[in-house]
Amino acid sequence: MKPKFRIDWKKALVFLIVSAGLSVITGSFTMSLGILLLLFVADYLLADWADTRKRKREWREFEEELRREREAREKKERQ
């Protein structure tokens, strides 16, 4: 069975580097871990939002194409 999500290892590496840097700067492992989790959540939410916008746009384009085809067919039938 395939996993339902794919991990972008480049983003994960960048997030880990940011988290490690914050851990060194602040001296708090728990704060850097919390920020790492927030980065992953924000990334997921942004990706989901972008995917939803893309699907809605594609659906509107599909409906518009169907409407044009229907109007062309009706126009042809009237002639």
Sequence and secondary structure as in RCSB ss.txt:
>XXXX:A:sequence
MKPKFRIDWKKALVFLIVSAGLSVITGSFTMSLGILLLLFVADYLLADWADTRKRKREWREFEEELRREREAREK
KERQ
>XXXX:A:secstr
   S    HHHHHHHHHHHHHHHHHH  HHHHHHHHHHHHHHHHHHHHHHHHHHHHHHHHHHHHHHHHHHHHHHH
HHH 
